[in-house]
Amino acid sequence: MTAAPQISKVLPRKQTSGRNSGDVLLGEDWIAPEDMLEPELRGHRGRNGIVALNRSPLARKIIIFNMMALVILVAGVLFMNPFRDSLVLQREQALVTEAELVAGVFEALLPGVATVALNNPASIDVVKTLAAVKIGPGVAAFVFDRSGQVISSAEGKARDYPLENAKTHSTLITDFLNAIWETVSSVLSGPESGQAKVNSESLARSGFNAALGGQTSSSMAKDSAGGTLFSVATPIWSAGEVLGVVALTSAEGEIDRLVRHEREQVLQMFVIALLVSIGLSLVLASTIANPLSDLAAAAELGRDRNARKMAPGRVRIPDLAARPDEIGRLSVAMRGMVAALYDRIDANEQFAADVSHEIKNPLASLRSAVGTLRVAKRDDHREKLLDVIEHDVRRLDRLVTDISNASRLDSELVKEEEEEFNLIKTLSNLSEYLGDQAKLRGVDFITDLPRDPIVIRGLEARLAQVFVNLITNAVSFCEEGDAVRVWARRRENRVLIVVEDTGPGIPEQALTKVFKRFYSERPVAQFGDHSGLGLAISKQIVEAHGGVIWAENIRPTSADATSDPLGARFVVGLPV
């Protein structure tokens, strides 16, 4: 009887280590020795350096995208230019407040008579009064009478700007970026809307008419150097009439110096951030692009070698299992695929050798029988030789059929779509059919199946083939009066299906061999009736469904391991 190695009833999933297949080991320098690398791959890695931008589109994309994000951010900040708008508003409000204060000084000193004129020294000394007023640093003050003539003017003490010489102290990089910004800004904003370049007095006079009408007005223009000037004009009231106008003008280029300083700081930080971003992008690209390039180069090397029939050798995939990221997972997956491929090649070679051996046996018997038939003279001898020939032909036919089914099994397991089905219903149908065959041989057939359905996902036809093989195998070892029992139980996330019989049991030396291809442990009377592939195919199908299968002998509970078995038991465990 065929059997399988005795193992625990609950087997863990098969665990494979990335180090088990030494023939495909190839790692990064921190994992595997450098001498394990293919010469072509070592040359490819040497050309990469930290990162090869000219040979790595991925590295270029990483660097460009990181730079684009930073450039867009800085360009947006500069384009919206919130510094200038804020400074303009603040400076305008400050000039308005300062002009109203200066006008309030004159209003307080006037006698309050409507007929009084500002240009009348008897009423008020405008020059002396303006000189006594503290004017903001760099601010020019003008006092106009009702006719628009300048009565007096003064200029605040020049501001001690820490930013006065910002341009002379700027770096070449900042000047270059400022030039680019000014060029782009001029293109985007277009030409200035016809603003004439004026001096302080002309700009102060521009708000005279509005102030003479009793309103405080502000204006802006460009000076001769291209700097921005701000002017505020406010009326001087006395007895409900406007006697004159006070106009204040900001220092030349004050706002521009502040804006330039803020822009320089932003651009300097941009240069620093850009250099840091490029450096980090290079490091990131090297950790991503180089390993991927090594994996691609190794795969291409194996493809080209096979395509051109070059020197034989195994495909060696870099071992990046130490990386806790997707690249490490990819390396492990690729190495697993390569290892599985070579395992499949080895299995095919072994299968071909086993097939050759199994076919040669009946062929040798046929050759001997045919040769003996030629010289046989007695009819009874001829009949025996013809029986041998017929038996060997049937054996060959069975072998070829089973071998064909076994060779197609792998592809069918991959191609066919898994579906959910009721395992209990499938077992019931099989038991009904196979039970009738067992009773014809005088074998009792007993089933003990749960009433509730057990739904699993898989290939119903292939799993049915497994249970047919196990039940027919058990029946074939039973004699008249023996019994075969099929039962199933659900255990948490798995279901166990057991086929047991009261036959002779499994020889101890066969427990580790029964699931091997072409192995058969049967009585002499059944020689040649079985190919020895049934249990091997069953094991392959069960494992393809994520399950386990094993065989063991049935012994009395109180007996020792050396006692005669009471039968054999095959157990199939499938996930639910």
C-alpha positions in Angstrom: 0.0 0.0 0.0 1.1 3.5 -0.7 1.6 5.9 2.2 3.3 9.2 3.2 5.7 10.3 5.8 4.3 10.5 9.3 4.1 14.2 10.4 2.2 16.3 12.9 -1.5 16.5 12.2 -1.3 20.3 12.0 1.6 21.3 9.8 2.8 24.9 9.5 3.1 26.6 6.2 6.2 25.9 4.3 8.8 28.5 5.0 11.6 29.1 2.7 14.6 31.2 3.4 16.2 33.4 0.9 19.5 31.6 1.6 18.4 28.1 0.9 19.2 28.2 -2.8 22.8 28.9 -2.8 23.1 28.7 -6.6 21.2 31.9 -7.0 22.7 33.9 -4.1 24.0 37.3 -5.1 23.8 40.2 -2.8 24.7 43.8 -2.4 28.1 44.5 -1.0 26.8 44.5 2.6 25.2 41.1 2.1 27.1 39.0 -0.3 30.8 39.1 -1.3 31.7 41.1 -4.3 33.3 38.1 -6.0 29.9 36.5 -6.3 28.8 39.2 -8.7 28.7 38.6 -12.4 31.6 40.4 -14.1 29.1 42.3 -16.3 27.1 43.3 -13.3 30.2 44.5 -11.4 31.1 46.6 -14.4 27.5 48.1 -14.5 27.6 48.9 -10.8 31.0 50.5 -11.2 29.7 52.8 -13.9 26.8 53.9 -11.8 28.8 55.5 -9.0 26.6 57.3 -6.6 24.0 57.8 -9.2 24.3 57.9 -13.0 22.0 60.7 -14.2 22.8 60.1 -17.8 21.8 56.5 -17.6 18.9 56.7 -15.0 15.7 58.3 -16.1 14.3 57.6 -12.7 17.1 59.5 -10.9 16.5 62.5 -13.2 12.8 62.5 -12.6 13.4 62.4 -8.8 15.8 65.4 -8.9 13.7 67.4 -11.4 10.4 66.9 -9.5 12.0 67.9 -6.2 13.5 71.0 -7.8 10.3 71.9 -9.5 8.3 71.8 -6.2 10.9 74.1 -4.6 11.1 76.5 -7.6 7.3 76.8 -7.9 7.1 77.6 -4.2 9.7 80.3 -4.2 8.5 81.7 -7.5 5.0 81.9 -6.1 6.2 83.7 -3.0 8.1 86.2 -5.2 5.4 86.6 -7.7 2.7 87.4 -5.2 5.2 89.7 -3.5 3.4 90.2 -0.2 6.3 92.2 1.3 5.9 95.1 -1.1 2.2 95.4 -0.7 2.5 95.2 3.1 5.3 97.8 3.2 3.5 100.1 0.8 0.3 100.0 3.0 2.2 100.5 6.2 4.3 103.3 4.8 1.2 105.1 3.4 -0.6 104.9 6.7 2.4 106.2 8.6 2.8 109.2 6.2 -0.9 110.0 6.5 -0.7 110.0 10.3 2.5 112.0 10.2 1.1 114.6 7.8 -2.1 115.0 9.9 0.0 115.6 13.0 2.1 118.3 11.2 -1.1 119.9 10.0 -2.5 119.8 13.5 0.6 121.7 14.8 -0.1 124.5 12.4 -3.8 124.5 13.2 -3.0 124.8 16.9 -0.7 127.8 16.4 -3.1 129.7 14.1 -5.2 132.4 15.8 -8.4 130.9 14.5 -9.4 133.9 12.3 -10.7 133.1 8.8 -8.9 136.0 7.2 -5.5 134.9 8.4 -3.0 133.7 5.7 -0.2 131.3 6.1 2.2 133.6 4.3 1.6 136.4 6.8 4.5 136.4 9.2 2.4 138.4 11.7 0.1 135.5 12.2 2.5 132.5 12.1 6.1 131.9 11.3 5.8 128.9 9.0 9.5 128.4 8.5 10.2 128.4 12.2 7.3 126.2 13.0 8.1 123.7 10.4 11.7 123.6 11.5 10.6 122.9 15.1 8.4 120.0 14.0 10.2 116.6 14.2 9.9 115.1 10.8 10.5 111.4 10.1 14.0 110.4 8.9 14.4 110.8 5.2 11.0 112.4 4.9 10.6 115.7 2.9 7.9 118.2 4.2 6.4 121.0 2.1 3.9 123.7 3.2 1.8 125.3 0.5 -0.4 128.4 0.7 -3.8 128.6 -1.0 -2.1 129.7 -4.2 0.1 126.7 -4.4 3.4 128.4 -3.5 5.8 126.7 -1.3 6.1 128.7 1.9 8.6 126.4 3.6 10.2 123.0 3.2 12.2 120.7 5.4 13.8 117.3 5.3 14.1 114.9 8.1 17.5 113.7 9.1 18.6 110.9 6.8 17.8 107.4 8.2 20.7 105.3 9.2 19.7 102.3 7.1 21.3 99.1 8.0 20.2 98.0 4.5 21.5 101.1 2.8 24.4 99.2 1.2 22.6 95.9 0.8 23.4 95.9 -2.9 27.1 96.3 -2.5 27.2 93.5 0.0 25.1 91.0 -2.0 26.5 87.9 -3.5 26.8 87.1 -7.2 24.2 84.4 -6.9 21.7 86.7 -5.3 22.4 89.4 -7.9 21.9 86.9 -10.7 18.7 85.6 -9.3 17.5 89.1 -8.7 18.2 90.0 -12.3 16.2 87.0 -13.4 13.4 87.9 -11.2 13.3 91.5 -12.4 13.4 90.3 -16.0 10.5 87.9 -15.5 8.6 90.3 -13.4 8.8 93.0 -16.1 7.6 90.5 -18.7 4.7 89.3 -16.6 3.6 92.7 -15.3 4.3 94.6 -18.5 5.5 98.2 -18.7 4.7 100.7 -16.1 1.5 102.6 -16.7 3.0 105.9 -17.9 4.3 107.0 -14.5 6.6 109.9 -15.0 9.8 110.1 -13.0 9.5 113.1 -10.7 11.3 114.6 -7.8 9.9 115.0 -4.2 8.5 118.5 -4.7 6.7 117.6 -7.9 5.2 114.5 -6.3 4.1 116.6 -3.2 2.4 119.2 -5.5 0.4 116.4 -7.3 -1.8 116.1 -4.2 -2.3 119.8 -3.7 -5.7 120.2 -5.4 -7.3 117.3 -3.5 -6.0 118.6 -0.2 -7.1 122.1 -1.0 -10.6 120.6 -1.4 -10.4 119.4 2.2 -9.4 115.8 1.6 -6.2 113.9 2.5 -4.7 112.3 -0.6 -1.8 110.0 -1.4 0.2 109.4 -4.5 3.1 107.3 -5.8 5.7 107.8 -8.5 9.2 107.0 -9.5 12.2 109.2 -8.8 15.1 109.8 -11.2 16.9 106.6 -10.0 13.8 104.5 -10.5 13.0 104.2 -6.9 9.5 104.4 -5.5 8.3 107.7 -3.9 5.2 108.1 -1.7 3.5 111.4 -1.0 0.7 112.4 1.3 -1.0 115.8 1.2 -3.5 117.0 3.9 -5.2 120.4 4.4 -4.5 123.0 7.2 -7.8 124.1 8.6 -8.6 127.4 10.4 -12.1 128.6 11.3 -13.6 126.1 8.9 -11.5 127.1 6.0 -8.5 125.5 4.3 -5.6 127.9 4.7 -2.9 125.7 3.2 -1.6 122.3 2.5 1.1 120.1 4.2 2.7 117.5 2.0 5.1 114.8 3.1 7.2 112.7 0.7 8.9 109.5 1.7 12.7 108.9 1.4 13.9 108.0 -2.0 14.1 104.2 -2.6 13.1 103.4 0.9 10.5 100.7 0.0 12.7 99.3 -2.7 15.6 98.8 -0.4 13.4 97.0 2.1 11.8 94.9 -0.6 15.1 94.1 -2.1 16.5 93.0 1.3 13.5 90.7 1.9 13.8 89.3 -1.6 17.5 88.7 -1.2 16.8 86.7 2.0 14.2 84.6 0.2 16.5 84.0 -2.7 19.5 83.1 -0.4 17.4 80.6 1.4 16.2 79.3 -1.9 19.7 78.7 -3.1 20.6 76.9 0.2 17.3 74.9 0.0 18.0 74.1 -3.7 21.5 72.8 -2.9 20.1 70.7 0.0 17.3 69.4 -2.2 19.6 68.4 -5.0 21.9 66.6 -2.5 19.1 64.8 -0.8 17.6 63.9 -4.2 20.9 62.4 -5.3 21.0 60.3 -2.1 17.4 59.2 -2.6 17.9 58.5 -6.3 21.0 56.4 -5.5 19.1 54.3 -2.9 16.3 53.7 -5.4 17.7 53.9 -8.9 20.9 52.0 -8.4 19.3 48.9 -6.8 16.6 48.9 -9.5 19.3 49.2 -12.1 21.2 46.3 -10.7 18.0 44.2 -10.7 17.2 45.1 -14.2 20.8 44.5 -15.3 20.8 41.1 -13.7 17.5 40.1 -15.4 18.7 41.5 -18.8 22.0 39.6 -18.4 20.1 36.4 -17.9 17.8 37.1 -20.8 20.6 38.0 -23.2 22.7 35.0 -22.1 19.8 32.6 -22.9 18.9 34.4 -26.1 22.4 34.3 -27.5 23.3 30.9 -26.1 26.3 32.3 -24.3 28.3 30.6 -21.7 26.0 28.6 -19.4 25.4 29.9 -15.9 22.6 30.6 -13.5 20.8 34.0 -13.4 22.0 35.8 -10.4 19.7 38.3 -8.8 21.1 40.9 -6.3 20.1 40.0 -2.7 18.5 43.2 -1.3 16.5 41.4 1.4 18.1 43.6 4.1 16.2 46.6 2.7 12.9 47.1 4.6 11.1 48.6 1.6 9.5 47.7 -1.7 12.9 47.3 -3.4 13.8 44.6 -0.8 10.5 42.9 -1.4 11.1 43.0 -5.2 14.5 41.5 -4.8 13.1 38.7 -2.6 10.3 38.1 -5.0 12.6 38.0 -8.1 15.1 35.7 -6.3 12.2 33.5 -5.3 11.0 33.4 -8.9 14.4 32.5 -10.1 14.8 29.8 -7.4 11.4 28.5 -8.2 12.3 28.4 -11.9 15.4 26.4 -11.3 13.5 24.1 -8.9 11.0 23.5 -11.6 13.8 22.8 -14.1 15.4 20.4 -11.7 12.0 18.8 -11.1 11.4 18.4 -14.8 14.8 16.8 -15.2 14.1 14.4 -12.4 10.6 13.7 -13.8 12.1 13.0 -17.2 14.6 10.6 -15.7 11.9 8.9 -13.7 9.7 8.6 -16.8 12.6 7.1 -18.8 13.2 4.6 -16.1 9.6 3.6 -15.7 9.1 3.2 -19.4 12.3 1.2 -19.9 11.1 -1.5 -17.5 8.0 -2.6 -19.5 9.9 -2.1 -22.7 12.7 -4.4 -21.5 10.0 -6.9 -20.5 8.4 -6.6 -23.9 11.7 -7.0 -25.6 12.5 -10.1 -23.6 9.0 -11.6 -24.2 9.1 -10.9 -28.0 12.6 -12.4 -28.2 11.5 -15.5 -26.3 8.3 -15.8 -28.3 10.3 -16.2 -31.5 11.9 -19.4 -30.2 9.0 -20.8 -28.1 7.7 -24.1 -29.5 5.0 -25.0 -27.1 1.6 -23.4 -27.3 1.2 -22.9 -23.5 4.5 -21.1 -23.4 3.4 -18.9 -26.3 0.1 -18.1 -24.4 2.1 -17.1 -21.3 4.4 -14.9 -23.3 1.4 -13.2 -25.0 -0.1 -12.6 -21.6 3.1 -10.9 -20.5 3.2 -8.8 -23.7 -0.5 -7.8 -23.2 0.2 -6.9 -19.5 3.2 -4.8 -20.4 1.3 -3.0 -23.2 -1.5 -2.1 -20.7 1.2 -1.0 -18.2 2.8 1.2 -20.9 -0.6 2.6 -21.8 -1.4 3.4 -18.2 2.0 5.0 -17.7 1.7 7.2 -20.7 -1.8 8.3 -19.7 -0.7 9.1 -16.1 2.4 10.8 -17.3 0.4 13.0 -19.6 -2.0 13.9 -16.9 0.9 14.7 -14.5 2.7 16.9 -17.0 -0.5 19.0 -17.7 -1.3 19.4 -14.0 0.9 22.4 -13.3 -0.4 24.5 -16.2 -4.0 23.5 -15.4 -3.6 24.5 -11.8 -2.4 28.0 -12.9 -4.9 28.5 -15.7 -8.1 27.4 -14.2 -10.1 29.8 -12.1 -10.9 28.9 -8.5 -14.5 28.9 -7.4 -16.3 28.4 -4.1 -18.1 25.0 -3.7 -19.6 22.8 -1.0 -16.9 20.3 0.0 -19.4 18.1 1.9 -21.6 17.7 -1.2 -18.6 16.8 -3.3 -17.5 14.1 -0.8 -21.1 12.8 -0.5 -21.3 12.3 -4.3 -17.9 10.6 -4.5 -18.7 8.4 -1.5 -22.0 7.2 -3.1 -20.3 6.2 -6.3 -17.1 4.7 -4.9 -19.0 3.1 -2.0 -20.9 1.0 -4.5 -17.6 -0.2 -6.1 -16.2 -1.1 -2.7 -19.3 -3.1 -1.8 -18.9 -5.1 -5.0 -15.5 -6.2 -3.6 -17.0 -7.1 -0.2 -15.5 -4.0 1.5 -17.6 -2.0 3.9 -17.8 1.7 3.1 -18.6 4.0 6.0 -19.0 7.8 5.7 -19.2 10.3 8.6 -19.7 13.7 7.1 -21.1 16.9 8.8 -24.7 17.9 8.0 -23.8 21.6 7.7 -22.1 22.6 4.4 -18.4 23.5 4.4 -17.6 26.0 1.6 -14.1 26.3 0.4 -12.5 28.0 -2.6 -10.5 26.0 -5.1 -10.7 23.7 -8.1 -13.5 21.3 -7.4 -12.6 18.8 -10.1 -8.9 18.6 -9.0 -9.7 18.2 -5.3 -12.3 15.5 -6.3 -9.4 13.8 -8.1 -7.5 13.8 -4.8 -10.2 12.1 -2.8 -10.9 9.6 -5.7 -7.2 8.6 -5.6 -7.2 8.2 -1.8 -10.4 6.2 -1.6 -9.6 3.9 -4.5 -6.1 3.4 -3.1 -7.6 2.4 0.3 -10.1 0.0 -1.3 -7.3 -1.6 -3.4 -5.5 -2.6 -0.3 -8.6 -4.0 1.5 -9.7 -7.6 1.4 -13.2 -9.0 1.7 -14.5 -8.1 5.2 -12.3 -5.0 5.6 -13.7 -1.5 5.9 -13.0 2.0 4.5 -14.1 5.0 6.4 -14.3 8.6 5.1 -15.0 11.5 7.6 -14.5 15.2 7.8 -14.3 17.8 10.5 -14.0 21.5 10.6 -11.3 23.0 12.9 -11.4 26.8 13.1 -9.9 28.1 9.8 -9.3 24.6 8.2 -11.1 21.4 7.4 -9.7 17.9 7.8 -10.7 15.1 5.5 -9.6 11.6 6.6 -9.6 8.4 4.6 -8.8 5.3 6.7 -8.9 1.6 6.1 -8.5 -1.7 8.0 -5.9 -3.0 5.5 -2.3 -4.1 6.1 -1.1 -0.6 6.9 2.0 1.1 5.5 5.4 -0.3 5.9 7.6 1.9 8.1 10.2 2.2 5.4 7.6 3.4 3.0 6.2 6.3 5.1 8.7 8.7 3.7 8.4 7.6 0.1 4.7 7.1 -0.7 4.2 10.6 -2.1 7.2 10.3 -4.5 6.6 9.9 -8.2 6.4 6.3 -9.5 6.8 4.8 -6.0 4.5 1.9 -5.4 4.4 -0.6 -2.5 2.0 -3.3 -3.6 1.6 -7.1 -3.4 3.1 -9.1 -6.2 -0.4 -9.9 -7.6 -1.0 -6.2 -8.3 2.4 -5.6 -9.9 2.1 -3.3 -13.0 -1.5 -2.3 -12.3 -0.6 1.1 -10.8 1.8 3.7 -12.1 2.7 5.2 -8.7 1.7 8.7 -9.7 -1.7 8.9 -7.9 -0.4 10.0 -4.5 2.2 12.3 -6.0 -0.4 14.1 -8.0 -2.7 14.3 -5.0 0.0 15.9 -2.9 0.7 18.4 -5.7 -3.0 19.4 -6.0 -3.4 19.8 -2.2 -0.3 21.9 -1.8 -1.4 24.1 -4.7 -4.6 24.9 -2.7 -2.5 25.9 0.3 -3.2 22.6 2.2 -1.3 19.6 3.5 -1.5 15.9 3.2 0.1 13.1 5.1 -0.2 9.4 5.8 0.1 7.4 9.0 -0.6 4.0 10.4 -3.6 3.3 12.7 -2.4 1.7 16.0 -4.2 0.9 19.3 -3.9 3.7 21.8 -2.1 1.6 24.4 0.2 -0.2 22.0 3.8 0.7 21.3 5.1 1.9 18.0 6.4 -1.5 17.0 3.0 -3.2 17.2 1.3 -4.3 14.0 -0.9 -1.5 12.5 -4.6 -1.8 12.4 -4.8 0.0 9.1 -3.7 3.1 7.3 -4.9 6.7 7.5 -4.6 9.5 5.0 -5.3 13.1 6.2 -5.9 16.1 4.0 -6.0 19.6 5.5 -7.4 22.5 3.5 -7.9 26.1 4.4 -11.4 27.4 4.8 
